[in-house]
């Protein structure tokens, strides 16, 4: 077993042992959260190393991204396609509170490592399963990547400039937020385990976690038929909340949607009268569109 940087001593999850079978980003991100808060995390990698080791910038031949996301973990190499490797996993499961995996649904069952099999070894096991479309349903066997989850959820559709195709954040956004939801689900299951001695299965799907970020747009479509789209750097219906050009040919992002904050902004702009103008006196008035002119237009003048 190879030790990475020492795990934090203490922490709210100290005393818990986690077995991480996941790979690339979502599973390791989930495991990293446990490790950062004090849990002992044992990460299983194939002989060639986790795929995350091929990602990000490199220093002295090693992935800096991998060094970060694998921090505070103990690393071991196992061949899960061999019975010997699977038997080691079973022995570890007996001594763990949590297992994290993000293989395609059904893969662990083929190896005899599904939740039913592992919970017989350890009835108190909390198993976190991360996949593209969940463990059940018509799409369960489809390959799932963060970009697909963003597309299906609509998140990618609202990201970027309105006159250009959808774009992305320059990070594995959906993988990380799914890992976060997965860790949260597991942490909620641990008190139940402590009280009853019984574990639970956490089923986290990339597309569902991405869809949860579409919260403001769902009721707007349901009640108004409004279909959200890309708005560039501006946050729709929140004004001012945008990038504005500066005198030195750069940009500044100004957010002052609160009425008291907007009054201070108007003072700083030497235009205090704006704060009391009917078009800008309240937060709702600020965000209200007025034909081709929007309420944030007065701030477009170069500072």
Buried (B, 14 or more C-beta within 10 A) or exposed (E): EEEBEEBBEEBEBEEBBBBBBBBBBBBBBBBBBBBBBBBBBBBBBBEEBBBBBEBBEBEEEEBEBBBEBBBBBBBBBBEBEEEEBBEBBBEBBEEBBBBBBBBBBEBBEEBBBBBEBBBEBBEBBBBBBBBBBBBEEEBBEBEBBBBBBBBBBBBBBBBBEEEEEBEBEEEBBBBBBBBBBBBBBBBEBBEBBEEEEEBBBBBBBBBBBBBBBBEEBEEBEEEEEEEBEBBBEBBBBBBBBBEBBEEEEEEEEBBBBEBEBBBEBBEEBEBEEBBEEEBBBEBEBBBBEEEEEBBBEBBEEEE
